[in-house]
Amino acid sequence: MSALKREVKKLHSHDIRLTIIGNRQGLSQAIQKHIRRAEEMTAHNKGMHLVVAVNYGGQQDITNAVRKLAQQVAEGKLLPDDIDEERMCEAMRMHDVPPIDLCIRTSGEQRLSNFMLWQLAYAELYFSPVLWPDFDADTLDEALINFARRQRRFGMTGQQIETQGV
């Protein structure tokens, strides 16, 4: 908790917005309070957006979004036919974060491990054998060079991309 207090002041002074995603119910009331304060303090910062996953699961995020939409349907605020990908995305915890372009998975693991399942739909995945503590600037450069070589097709063929000039 003291780290959160100390670090949020640094984030705020550098114009960084902090968002904590995940199930907060398992956290103490004091920690939940500090998280709320930290998010409120940095809510209007524009320099960067730091998202930290605490007790987070992608399946849980999707389930919570479905519950939220189902509640709106039950209350008559929304018709079932109004539920589309955009509404689903808006109901999720990271609705205000830009789409993810690149997900780097360290330690040689080649799975998503229930991490941001919805948000990673069109992300490029990079799997590194390097363990997180050893993942340095050179390793990051290697991942970014690999990413830059890829053709992002978003469900289209390479020919369709070339035709559109994307």
C-alpha positions as CSV (number, residue, x, y, z in Angstrom):
1,M,0.0,0.0,0.0
2,S,2.8,2.4,0.8
3,A,4.3,1.6,-2.7
4,L,1.0,2.6,-4.3
5,K,0.9,5.9,-2.4
6,R,4.5,6.7,-3.2
7,E,4.4,5.6,-6.9
8,V,1.0,7.3,-7.7
9,K,2.6,10.7,-6.8
10,K,5.4,10.0,-9.3
11,L,2.9,8.9,-11.9
12,H,0.8,12.0,-11.4
13,S,3.9,14.3,-11.6
14,H,4.8,12.7,-15.0
15,D,1.2,13.2,-16.3
16,I,0.6,9.4,-16.3
17,R,-2.9,8.0,-15.9
18,L,-3.2,4.8,-13.7
19,T,-6.0,2.2,-14.2
20,I,-6.1,-1.0,-12.1
21,I,-8.1,-3.8,-13.8
22,G,-9.3,-7.0,-12.1
23,N,-11.5,-8.2,-9.3
24,R,-11.0,-5.8,-6.4
25,Q,-13.3,-7.7,-4.0
26,G,-10.5,-10.0,-2.9
27,L,-8.4,-6.9,-1.8
28,S,-8.7,-5.3,1.6
29,Q,-10.9,-2.2,1.9
30,A,-7.9,-0.1,2.6
31,I,-6.2,-1.1,-0.6
32,Q,-9.4,-0.6,-2.6
33,K,-9.7,2.9,-1.2
34,H,-6.1,3.7,-2.2
35,I,-6.7,2.3,-5.7
36,R,-9.8,4.5,-6.1
37,R,-7.8,7.6,-4.9
38,A,-4.9,6.8,-7.2
39,E,-7.2,6.4,-10.2
40,E,-9.1,9.6,-9.3
41,M,-5.9,11.6,-8.9
42,T,-4.5,10.5,-12.3
43,A,-7.8,10.3,-14.2
44,H,-7.2,13.4,-16.3
45,N,-3.6,12.8,-17.0
46,K,-2.7,12.6,-20.8
47,G,0.9,11.7,-21.0
48,M,0.6,7.9,-20.9
49,H,-1.9,5.4,-19.6
50,L,-0.5,2.7,-17.3
51,V,-2.9,-0.3,-16.8
52,V,-2.0,-2.7,-14.1
53,A,-3.8,-6.1,-13.8
54,V,-4.4,-7.2,-10.2
55,N,-6.4,-10.4,-9.6
56,Y,-7.5,-10.1,-13.3
57,G,-8.8,-12.8,-15.7
58,G,-9.9,-12.3,-19.3
59,Q,-12.8,-14.7,-18.9
60,Q,-13.9,-12.9,-15.8
61,D,-13.8,-9.6,-17.7
62,I,-15.9,-11.0,-20.5
63,T,-18.4,-12.5,-18.0
64,N,-18.7,-9.2,-16.1
65,A,-19.4,-7.3,-19.3
66,V,-22.1,-9.8,-20.3
67,R,-23.7,-9.5,-16.9
68,K,-23.7,-5.7,-17.2
69,L,-25.4,-5.9,-20.6
70,A,-27.8,-8.5,-19.4
71,Q,-28.8,-6.2,-16.5
72,Q,-29.4,-3.3,-19.0
73,V,-31.7,-5.7,-21.0
74,A,-33.5,-6.7,-17.9
75,E,-34.1,-3.1,-16.9
76,G,-35.5,-2.4,-20.4
77,K,-32.6,0.0,-21.2
78,L,-31.2,-2.2,-24.0
79,L,-32.6,-4.6,-26.5
80,P,-30.8,-7.9,-27.0
81,D,-30.4,-7.1,-30.7
82,D,-28.6,-3.9,-29.7
83,I,-25.7,-6.0,-28.3
84,D,-22.9,-6.0,-30.8
85,E,-19.1,-6.0,-30.6
86,E,-19.0,-2.3,-29.9
87,R,-21.4,-2.5,-27.0
88,M,-19.6,-5.5,-25.7
89,C,-16.3,-3.6,-25.8
90,E,-17.8,-0.6,-24.0
91,A,-19.0,-2.9,-21.2
92,M,-15.5,-4.2,-20.6
93,R,-13.0,-2.9,-18.1
94,M,-10.6,-1.6,-20.6
95,H,-13.1,0.2,-22.9
96,D,-11.2,3.4,-22.8
97,V,-7.8,2.0,-23.7
98,P,-6.7,1.9,-27.4
99,P,-6.6,-1.5,-29.1
100,I,-3.5,-3.5,-28.3
101,D,-1.1,-3.8,-31.2
102,L,1.5,-6.1,-29.6
103,C,1.5,-8.5,-26.7
104,I,4.9,-9.7,-25.5
105,R,4.9,-12.9,-23.5
106,T,8.1,-13.6,-21.6
107,S,9.6,-16.7,-20.1
108,G,9.1,-19.0,-23.1
109,E,5.4,-19.5,-22.4
110,Q,3.3,-19.7,-25.5
111,R,-0.2,-19.1,-24.2
112,L,-2.3,-16.1,-23.2
113,S,-3.0,-17.5,-19.7
114,N,-6.5,-15.9,-19.6
115,F,-5.0,-12.5,-20.2
116,M,-7.1,-9.9,-22.0
117,L,-8.8,-12.4,-24.3
118,W,-11.1,-9.9,-25.9
119,Q,-8.6,-7.1,-26.3
120,L,-5.9,-9.3,-27.9
121,A,-8.2,-10.4,-30.8
122,Y,-6.1,-8.6,-33.4
123,A,-2.9,-8.0,-31.5
124,E,0.3,-9.4,-32.7
125,L,1.8,-11.9,-30.3
126,Y,5.5,-12.1,-29.5
127,F,6.9,-15.0,-27.4
128,S,10.3,-14.4,-25.8
129,P,12.3,-17.1,-24.0
130,V,13.7,-14.4,-21.8
131,L,12.4,-14.3,-18.2
132,W,10.8,-11.0,-17.2
133,P,13.5,-9.8,-14.8
134,D,16.1,-10.2,-17.6
135,F,13.9,-8.6,-20.3
136,D,15.9,-5.5,-21.0
137,A,16.0,-2.7,-23.7
138,D,17.9,-4.9,-26.2
139,T,15.3,-7.7,-25.8
140,L,12.5,-5.1,-26.2
141,D,14.2,-3.8,-29.4
142,E,14.3,-7.3,-30.7
143,A,10.5,-7.7,-30.2
144,L,9.8,-4.3,-31.8
145,I,11.9,-5.1,-34.8
146,N,10.1,-8.4,-35.2
147,F,6.7,-6.6,-34.9
148,A,7.8,-4.0,-37.5
149,R,8.4,-6.7,-40.0
150,R,4.9,-8.1,-39.8
151,Q,2.0,-7.2,-42.1
152,R,-1.0,-6.4,-40.0
153,R,-4.0,-7.7,-41.9
154,F,-6.9,-7.5,-39.4
155,G,-8.7,-10.5,-40.9
156,M,-8.0,-9.5,-44.5
157,T,-5.6,-11.2,-47.0
158,G,-2.3,-9.7,-47.9
159,Q,-3.7,-8.9,-51.3
160,Q,-6.7,-7.0,-49.9
161,I,-4.3,-5.0,-47.8
162,E,-2.2,-4.1,-50.8
163,T,-5.3,-3.2,-52.8
164,Q,-6.4,-0.8,-50.1
165,G,-3.0,0.7,-49.7
166,V,-3.0,0.1,-46.0
